[in-house]
């Protein structure tokens, strides 16, 4: 088994994930497809579009071509998300770096995007990966969780395809932003440059 940040963090418990999720997090790869984009109404939608703009998510349509590249280096997990924002293939990218701390189930990950740090742990349900937020920091300043949008983020395999959901909600306002989809994966075979599809 190839050793990566994910395999080291999960250890023997990696087998609790679906075999295709295990494979993706051992070898890295590309996920491609179309994502659905939804915003809340009123103030919730306005806040959702601000979040989307910072994440590179188009705010003027309800679908977008999408690609995410997953790789491992320096004992970290890298996710580079690409949204295709128009018919001319103009793109916006957002990269997240996940640093593992400790081991599953008591350990956690630090996702850093710019100065924002999200401290996240993982719940495994029906062989899927479900993120659960623990705390948030902006630089060195801890932000109370009640000030931050709650999230519902997960990834799982359905009918041999990669299915994911990312949703942000606020108390009283409800859903701010949701993007989700079912993607096809191309996995690099042992770093040789050749790929195969799930």
Secondary structure by P-SEA (a helix, b strand, c coil): ccccaaaaaaccccccccaaaaaaaabbbbbbbbbbbbbbcaaaaaaaaaaaaaaccccccccccbbbbbbccccbbbbbbbbbccccccbbbbbbbbbbccccccbbbbbbcccbbbbbbbbbcccbbbbbbccccccccccccccbbbbbcccccccccccbbbbbbbccccccbbbcbbbbbbbccccccccccc
